[in-house]
Amino acid sequence: MNAVRRRHQTTVSTRRVDASAADLLSNLSRLCGLVLLAGLLAACASRPVGDFGRAQPSALHDSMLPAVGDFMAKQRREPVSSFNQTDQEREMHDRTWRFLVANNTKDWLFNSESELQRVRITRTKDFTFLPDRYYNWLKKTHYQSSRIRYATIGRHILADLDTVPQTFIAICAVQEVDRLRRVALNQLTDLAPTAADDVRARRIENQWHIDWFVRAINYRHDSYSYALDNLLVETPHEQSVAVDASLRRLKIWADRASREDFCSGVDGQGGHGGSTIPSRFQTMVPDTEVIAPK
């Protein structure tokens, strides 16, 4: 009788192990399928953008890929909020997107990797980006005149300067939303059991995105600066002075972002009036030759 009982217990245990293994394999198979599908979708379709590089609505990029990303983030035991996005959060994501990618420069900001990171299919990777990629793209791009490379950097910096003030305002609005959520959570009692966890998870998600923007604007500044320094050695021209002046304005914004100073008043120059950054130039011989763009 004892032998029969032991055989029965062994059989039950074996079945449980087999069932657990089957569940594990099923989850792994599902996860691998989702990763492959998401990777193919992200690789084949760039996130659409509209005016000034802001993100445009897209069912694929706004619903399908984020759903896969949320599943994968949960598998990594990362916080995932079930809250709907507020208008302020959507505005922040749309406005920051142009700083996280560079559609006009052939993926020098790793656009595909940025999209996979945005929807949380992959872990954060922008820490590994090196500032020489922009210069390498600029160096390999054919121009009729070497001076046009300076004009290209200048246009890219000015595009950042034109859009960064409203981006700061959008981030500030999201920080206020997170504050209001915490106030409501502390004062109200008739709430869903998951409310506190969702508030905490959404605050972390928003902060992670803000941190990503901070890294991105500093990466852009460092990339432009690296390119300018190397062009000064490779093809020195007087046009570099204007680029350096614009770059110093962008540096003020990047420093503000690093301090998370998103909500103070702006004066149109990216700082508090008296902020100045020394130029990399002392004197240069004027170069008055005019070269038409390519």
C-alpha positions as CSV (number, residue, x, y, z in Angstrom):
1,M,0.0,0.0,0.0
2,N,2.8,2.4,0.9
3,A,4.6,1.6,-2.4
4,V,1.4,2.4,-4.4
5,R,0.9,5.6,-2.5
6,R,4.5,6.7,-3.2
7,R,4.2,5.9,-6.9
8,H,1.0,7.9,-6.9
9,Q,2.7,10.9,-5.2
10,T,5.6,10.6,-7.6
11,T,3.2,10.6,-10.6
12,V,1.4,13.7,-9.3
13,S,4.6,15.6,-8.6
14,T,5.9,14.7,-12.1
15,R,2.7,16.0,-13.7
16,R,3.0,19.2,-11.7
17,V,6.6,19.7,-12.8
18,D,5.6,18.9,-16.4
19,A,2.7,21.4,-16.2
20,S,5.0,24.1,-14.8
21,A,7.6,23.5,-17.4
22,A,4.9,23.6,-20.1
23,D,3.6,26.9,-18.7
24,L,7.1,28.3,-18.7
25,L,7.8,27.2,-22.2
26,S,4.4,28.6,-23.3
27,N,5.3,32.0,-21.7
28,L,8.7,32.0,-23.2
29,S,7.3,31.1,-26.6
30,R,4.8,33.9,-26.4
31,L,7.4,36.4,-25.2
32,C,9.8,35.5,-28.0
33,G,7.0,35.8,-30.5
34,L,6.1,39.2,-29.2
35,V,9.7,40.3,-29.3
36,L,10.1,39.2,-32.8
37,L,6.9,40.8,-34.0
38,A,7.6,44.0,-32.2
39,G,11.1,44.1,-33.5
40,L,9.9,43.6,-37.1
41,L,7.2,46.2,-36.8
42,A,9.5,48.8,-35.3
43,A,12.2,48.1,-37.9
44,C,9.7,48.4,-40.8
45,A,7.7,51.4,-39.6
46,S,9.1,54.6,-38.2
47,R,6.9,56.5,-35.8
48,P,5.1,59.2,-37.9
49,V,5.9,62.9,-37.1
50,G,4.2,66.1,-38.0
51,D,5.1,69.8,-37.6
52,F,8.4,70.5,-35.9
53,G,9.1,66.8,-35.5
54,R,6.2,66.2,-33.0
55,A,4.7,62.7,-32.9
56,Q,1.6,62.0,-34.9
57,P,-1.2,59.6,-33.9
58,S,-0.7,56.0,-35.0
59,A,-2.5,52.8,-34.0
60,L,0.6,50.8,-34.4
61,H,2.9,53.0,-32.4
62,D,0.3,54.3,-29.9
63,S,-1.5,51.0,-29.1
64,M,0.0,47.8,-30.5
65,L,3.6,48.3,-29.7
66,P,3.0,49.9,-26.2
67,A,0.8,46.9,-25.4
68,V,3.6,44.5,-26.2
69,G,6.0,46.8,-24.2
70,D,3.8,46.8,-21.1
71,F,3.7,43.1,-21.1
72,M,7.5,42.8,-21.4
73,A,8.0,45.5,-18.8
74,K,5.8,43.5,-16.3
75,Q,8.0,40.5,-17.0
76,R,11.0,42.5,-16.0
77,R,9.0,43.5,-12.9
78,E,9.1,47.2,-13.8
79,P,6.3,49.5,-12.7
80,V,3.4,49.7,-15.3
81,S,0.5,52.0,-14.6
82,S,-3.0,51.1,-15.9
83,F,-4.0,54.8,-15.9
84,N,-5.1,56.5,-19.2
85,Q,-2.7,59.2,-20.3
86,T,-3.8,62.8,-19.6
87,D,-3.7,65.4,-22.3
88,Q,-0.6,66.9,-20.6
89,E,1.2,63.6,-20.7
90,R,0.4,63.0,-24.3
91,E,1.6,66.5,-25.1
92,M,4.9,65.9,-23.3
93,H,5.5,62.6,-25.2
94,D,4.7,64.2,-28.5
95,R,6.9,67.3,-28.0
96,T,9.9,65.4,-26.5
97,W,9.9,62.8,-29.3
98,R,11.9,65.0,-31.8
99,F,14.7,65.3,-29.2
100,L,14.9,61.5,-28.9
101,V,15.3,60.8,-32.6
102,A,16.7,62.6,-35.6
103,N,14.6,61.7,-38.7
104,N,16.4,64.3,-40.9
105,T,19.9,62.8,-40.2
106,K,19.6,59.1,-41.1
107,D,19.4,57.6,-37.7
108,W,22.3,59.3,-36.0
109,L,20.2,59.1,-32.9
110,F,19.4,55.4,-33.4
111,N,15.8,55.9,-34.2
112,S,14.8,52.3,-34.3
113,E,16.3,51.7,-30.9
114,S,14.7,54.8,-29.5
115,E,11.2,53.6,-30.6
116,L,11.8,50.2,-29.0
117,Q,12.9,51.9,-25.8
118,R,9.9,54.3,-25.9
119,V,7.3,51.5,-26.0
120,R,9.4,49.6,-23.4
121,I,10.0,46.6,-25.5
122,T,13.7,46.9,-24.7
123,R,15.5,48.3,-21.7
124,T,17.0,51.8,-21.7
125,K,19.9,51.9,-24.2
126,D,20.5,55.6,-24.8
127,F,23.2,55.6,-22.0
128,T,25.5,53.8,-24.6
129,F,25.2,56.5,-27.3
130,L,28.5,58.1,-28.2
131,P,28.7,61.8,-29.4
132,D,30.8,61.0,-32.5
133,R,27.9,59.6,-34.5
134,Y,26.5,63.0,-35.6
135,Y,30.0,64.1,-36.8
136,N,30.5,60.8,-38.6
137,W,27.2,61.2,-40.4
138,L,28.1,64.8,-41.2
139,K,31.5,63.9,-42.5
140,K,30.2,61.2,-44.8
141,T,27.4,63.3,-46.3
142,H,28.4,64.9,-49.6
143,Y,28.2,68.7,-49.8
144,Q,29.3,71.0,-52.6
145,S,31.1,73.2,-50.1
146,S,32.7,72.3,-46.7
147,R,31.1,75.5,-45.3
148,I,27.6,73.9,-45.7
149,R,28.4,71.5,-42.9
150,Y,28.5,74.4,-40.6
151,A,25.2,75.6,-41.9
152,T,23.7,72.1,-41.4
153,I,24.8,72.1,-37.7
154,G,23.4,75.6,-37.3
155,R,20.0,74.7,-38.7
156,H,19.7,71.6,-36.5
157,I,20.6,73.7,-33.4
158,L,18.2,76.4,-34.3
159,A,15.4,73.8,-34.7
160,D,16.1,72.6,-31.2
161,L,16.1,76.1,-29.9
162,D,12.8,76.8,-31.6
163,T,11.0,73.8,-30.0
164,V,12.6,73.4,-26.6
165,P,10.7,76.2,-24.8
166,Q,7.3,74.6,-25.4
167,T,8.8,71.2,-24.5
168,F,9.8,72.5,-21.1
169,I,6.3,73.9,-20.6
170,A,4.8,70.5,-21.5
171,I,7.1,68.7,-19.0
172,C,6.3,71.2,-16.3
173,A,2.6,70.5,-16.9
174,V,3.1,66.8,-16.4
175,Q,5.0,67.4,-13.1
176,E,2.0,69.3,-11.9
177,V,-0.3,66.5,-12.9
178,D,1.8,64.1,-10.9
179,R,1.6,66.4,-7.9
180,L,-2.2,66.7,-8.2
181,R,-2.5,62.9,-8.3
182,R,-0.6,62.6,-5.0
183,V,-2.8,65.2,-3.4
184,A,-6.0,63.5,-4.5
185,L,-4.7,60.1,-3.4
186,N,-4.0,61.5,0.1
187,Q,-7.3,63.3,0.5
188,L,-9.8,60.9,-1.1
189,T,-10.9,57.5,0.3
190,D,-13.4,55.9,-2.1
191,L,-10.7,54.7,-4.5
192,A,-9.9,51.5,-6.4
193,P,-7.6,49.1,-4.6
194,T,-4.9,49.6,-7.3
195,A,-5.1,53.5,-7.2
196,A,-2.0,54.0,-5.0
197,D,0.1,51.5,-7.1
198,D,-1.0,53.2,-10.4
199,V,-0.2,56.7,-9.1
200,R,3.3,55.5,-8.0
201,A,3.8,53.6,-11.3
202,R,2.7,56.5,-13.5
203,R,4.9,59.0,-11.6
204,I,7.9,56.7,-12.1
205,E,7.0,56.3,-15.8
206,N,6.8,60.0,-16.3
207,Q,10.1,60.6,-14.4
208,W,11.8,58.0,-16.6
209,H,10.6,59.8,-19.7
210,I,11.7,63.2,-18.4
211,D,15.1,61.7,-17.5
212,W,15.4,60.4,-21.0
213,F,14.7,63.9,-22.4
214,V,17.4,65.3,-20.1
215,R,19.9,62.8,-21.4
216,A,18.8,63.5,-25.0
217,I,19.1,67.3,-25.0
218,N,22.6,66.9,-23.4
219,Y,23.5,64.3,-25.9
220,R,22.5,66.6,-28.7
221,H,24.6,69.4,-27.3
222,D,27.6,67.2,-26.9
223,S,27.2,65.8,-30.4
224,Y,27.0,69.2,-32.0
225,S,30.0,70.4,-29.9
226,Y,32.0,67.3,-30.9
227,A,31.2,67.9,-34.6
228,L,32.1,71.6,-34.4
229,D,35.4,70.9,-32.7
230,N,36.3,68.4,-35.3
231,L,35.2,70.5,-38.2
232,L,37.3,73.3,-36.9
233,V,40.3,71.0,-37.4
234,E,39.1,69.4,-40.6
235,T,37.7,72.4,-42.5
236,P,38.1,75.6,-40.5
237,H,35.8,78.5,-41.6
238,E,34.4,81.7,-40.2
239,Q,30.9,80.2,-40.3
240,S,31.8,78.3,-37.2
241,V,31.5,81.4,-35.0
242,A,27.7,81.7,-35.6
243,V,27.3,78.0,-34.9
244,D,29.2,78.3,-31.7
245,A,27.0,81.2,-30.5
246,S,23.8,79.1,-31.1
247,L,25.4,76.1,-29.4
248,R,26.1,78.2,-26.3
249,R,22.4,79.1,-26.2
250,L,21.5,75.4,-26.4
251,K,23.9,74.7,-23.5
252,I,21.9,76.9,-21.3
253,W,18.8,74.9,-22.0
254,A,20.7,71.6,-21.5
255,D,22.0,72.8,-18.1
256,R,18.4,73.8,-17.0
257,A,17.2,70.4,-18.0
258,S,20.0,68.7,-16.0
259,R,18.8,70.7,-13.0
260,E,15.2,69.7,-13.8
261,D,14.4,73.5,-14.0
262,F,11.4,73.1,-16.3
263,C,8.9,75.4,-14.6
264,S,10.7,78.7,-14.2
265,G,10.0,81.6,-16.5
266,V,11.8,81.7,-19.9
267,D,13.3,84.8,-21.5
268,G,13.6,83.4,-25.0
269,Q,17.2,82.6,-24.6
270,G,16.9,79.5,-22.6
271,G,17.8,80.8,-19.2
272,H,17.7,83.6,-16.7
273,G,19.0,86.6,-18.7
274,G,22.4,86.9,-17.3
275,S,23.6,83.3,-18.0
276,T,26.5,83.3,-20.3
277,I,28.9,80.6,-21.5
278,P,32.4,81.5,-22.8
279,S,32.9,81.1,-26.6
280,R,35.5,78.5,-27.8
281,F,36.8,81.3,-30.1
282,Q,39.1,84.2,-29.2
283,T,39.7,85.7,-32.6
284,M,39.2,84.5,-36.2
285,V,40.0,86.0,-39.5
286,P,36.7,87.1,-41.2
287,D,35.6,84.8,-44.0
288,T,33.0,86.7,-46.1
289,E,32.7,84.3,-49.0
290,V,29.0,83.3,-49.5
291,I,28.3,79.8,-50.5
292,A,24.8,78.7,-51.6
293,P,23.3,75.6,-49.9
294,K,23.4,72.3,-51.8
